[in-house]
């Protein structure tokens, strides 16, 4: 099998591709990572790792899954419905409900795998999937522990704007435009999809990009994290669902299952994590990585606190 990841394979880990359905019948494609020395007759704790928003399993999520497999876990990194190698049409839709469901579908799959202990399943959400992981755990009590890294609350930023700066009038204008776009999509028989990252890695960051866009370009569009299946933007009308679907309204109900929030000291997204931490009930922990930016927790093996993640899940899952 051709290795198509943005990171190198580990000699300590076994890898295989798996496919399973979510409850809508959409087939989810995932990479499963297992300790090479595992005893197939012994049940291990397991983790489900979600991708950064707009990313694919061959990038940061795979790094987390493979590294946690080195530490004794069975771990899967998956592509969300409509994206990457997973099923669902039209392509590149973003759905807060279905992306949340995709985490529970991972629990379905792992909990029926013979060498996984179904009572010891946790989830890791990176960037946008951090909020989807928390949303899933609010209703799916089979998820025994949650960790987030560089979390983005996509429902909050879509409804209220960056740093909650969007006025009611601006939101209503946006909703009117989304309504008009739905008519255009219906008539054209295809949803409008904005241009994404380049098909081949870029050598530089385009002039004029704002600091946040420049940071994402550095990861997704350049050699560092570029992958041809990572388009970036989603269909325009996907935003309508996020405006109408708060992700963290019941975060306190995850308790007494533990949550570990990891964020970079210099992450532009830091306020999402700090506010979610305040909203959550104990047991919870906020871990700040010195000097780290948002994207640094995607792939920087030298600063991602895998030891912290290892200790957290081994304690939480027993």
N, C-alpha and C positions, 0 to 999 in steps of 0.2 A: 504494500500500500504506500502510495506517495505521501510523504509528510508535507502538509500544506499549511503549517502553522507559522506564526511570526516569531516563534521561540524554538529552541532546540529540544529534541526528545530526551527524556531522562532514562538512563540505563537501569534505574531502580524501579521503573514503572512499566506495567503492561498497559497497552492502549488498544481500544477497539471502538468502532463506530456502532451506535445503536439507534434504533428508531422505535417510537412508541406513540400512541394516539393521546391527545388530550380529550376532554369530554365532549368537544365539538366534532371529534373525528378528524381533526387536523393532525397530520403526522409530524411529530417533533424529531428533529435530528440532533443527536448529542454525541459527544466524545466521552467515553468512559475511561477513567484512569484507575488502575488498581495496583497495590503494592506487588512487586514481582515475586516476593517471597511469601505471599499470602497462602494460607491453607484454604482451599475451596470448600472444605467441610466445616469451616469455622465462620460464624457470622461476624461481620465487621460493622462499625459505624459508617455512615455514609453522608455525603454532602452534595447539595445541588447548587451550582454556581451560575448566576445569571450574568449576561454580558452588559458592558456599558451601553448606554442608550445610543442606538445606531451602529453598534459593533456586532461582531460575530464571535462564535465560540473559538475560532482559531487565534484570537488575540488575547486580551487580558484574562477573560474567564478561563481559558485553557491553562494559562500560567498558574492561576490559583488552584485549579483542579489537579493539575499534575503535581504541583508542590505539596498539596495536602495528601495526595496519594503516597508521596515519598514518606510522609509522616504517619502512614498507617490507615488512612481512610480510603474507602471506595468513593470516588468523586466523579460527577458528570458535569460537563459544561455544555449548555444547550443553546441552539438558535431559537429565538422567539417565533411564534407563528407568523407566516407571511414573509419571513426574512431568512437570509442565509440559505442553508440547505433544508430548512423545514418547509412543510407544505403550506397551503393556503393561498388563495387568489382573491383579489388582485395582489400583486407583490408590493412590498414595502408599506403595508398598512401598519399603523401603530394603534394598539387597542389596550387601554388600561385594564379592562376586565379580562381580556384573553391573555395578555401578558402575565397577569396575576394567576390565572388558571394554569398557565404553562408551568409554574412552580409546583402546583398541586399535582399536575400530570407527572412531573418528575418523582414526586412522592409515591404516586401510584406504581410507577415503574420500579423504583428501587425497593419499595416495600414488598414486591412480589418476586424479587431476585433472591435466589436461595442463599447466597453468601452475604446478604445484607441483613442486619438486625433492624427490623421495621420500627422498633421502639427507640432507635438511636439515629434519627435522620435530622440533619440541620441544613440551613440554607445560607448562602453568601450572595449578597447582591452588590454589584459594583455600579456606581453612577446611577442611572435611571432605574436599573433593576433593584437597587437598594430599597426603593419605596415599594416596588412590586413585591419583593420578598416580604417586607413588613406587612403589606396588605394581605398577602396569602396567609401569613401566620395569624392574622386577626381572626380568621374563620377556620383555618385548617389546623386543628390542634395536634395533628400527627407531626407537625413541624415542632421539634423540641427545643431549638435554639436558632437565633438569627444573628448574623454579622453583616454589617454594611461597610463599604469602603467608598469614600468620595460620593456619598449619596446625593442624588438630585430628586427632588419632589416635582415630577413633571406636571402633576395636576395643579400644584400651587403656582409654579412659574408660568403655566399657560393661562390660568384664570386671573392671576394678580400681577403678572409681569415680573421682570427682574427686580429684586429687592422690594417686591409688593408695590411697585410704582404705577401700575396701570389704573387709570380712573374708570369709573362706571361708564362714562361716555365712550372712552376708548374701547372698552370691552364690548359694548353694544355695537359699535362700528365694526369691530372684528367679527362678531357673530353675524351681523348683516352680510358681511363679505363672504363668510363661510357658507351661509345659506345660499347666496347667489352661486358660489362655486359648486355646490351640490347639484343645482340645476344644470350647470355646464357639464359636470361629470356625467350626469344621467344622459344628457343629449349626446355626448361624445362616446358614451359607453366605456369610459376609462377614467379613473381618478387622476387629477393633476399631481404629478410627482416632480418636485423641484430638482434641478441639476445637483448631482452629488459630488463626492470626491473624485479625483481623476482616476482613470483606469490603471495608470502606472504611477509609481511614486514620483512626487514632485521634489525638485532640488532645493526649493526655497519657499518661504511664506510670502504670498502676494502682498504687495504694498497696499496700505489702506485698510487692512483688516483690523477690527477692534481687538483688544487684548484677549478676550475670551475666545473669539473665533480663531485667532492666531494660535492659541494653545491647542485647540482641537485640530487645526490644520497640521500642526507639528506632529501630532500622533497619527491621525487617520490618513493624512494625505502624503506624508513623507515616509522614508524607508523605515523609520522607527516602528510604526505599527500598521503600515498600509497592508490591506488585504482586498483583493478584487471583489469579494462578496460584501464588503462593508460599504454600502452606498452612502450612508450618512442621513440625509433628510428623509422624512416619511411623507406620505401623501398629505396634501394640504388639509383636507377635511378631517384627518385624524384628530386635529386639535379640538374639534367640537366635543368629542367624547371626554377629553381631559378636563375641559371647562366644567363638565357636568358630572364628574366622577372623582370626588376627593379620595385620596389614597390613604391618608393617615388619621382619619376621623376617630378610629377606634384602637389606636396604637396601645392605649393603656390596658386593653384586654389581653394582650400577649402575656402579661404577667400572670403567673410566676415563672413562665419560661424566660430565660435570660436573653438579653440583647447586648451585643458589642458594637458600638459605633466607632469607626475609624475614619479620621479625616486628616488631611494635611494642614500644617500650620498656616501655609500661604495659599490654600485652596480658595479660588474664587467662590466655590460652592459651600463654603464652611457654614454659612448660616442655616442651610437646610438641616445639616446634621445636628448642630447645636440646638436648634428649635425642636427637632424630633426627640433628642435626648431629654429635653425638659418635659415634653409631653408624655414620654413613656414612664411606666411605673417600674419599681425595683423588681428583680435584680437587673441592673443596667450598668454599663460602663462606657465612658467616653475616652478614647485613646487618640491623642494628637501626635502626629508624626512630625518632628521638627523639620522646618525648612521645606517640606513637601508641598508641591502644587497639586491641583486636581488630578491631572493626567499621570502624575508620578506614581500614584497608587494603582495604575493600570498594569505597569510592567517593570518598575524599578525594583529588581530583586534585592538590591542592596539596602532598600529602606522599607519595603513592604513588611509589616511586622508579622511574619509567618509564625514566629515563635509564640507571639501573643494569640494568634488564631488557633494554633495547635493546643495551647494550654486551655483556652476558652472552651473549645469544642470537646476536648477530652474530659474536662470537668463537667460540662453541661450534659454530655451524652453518656458519660459514665464508663 
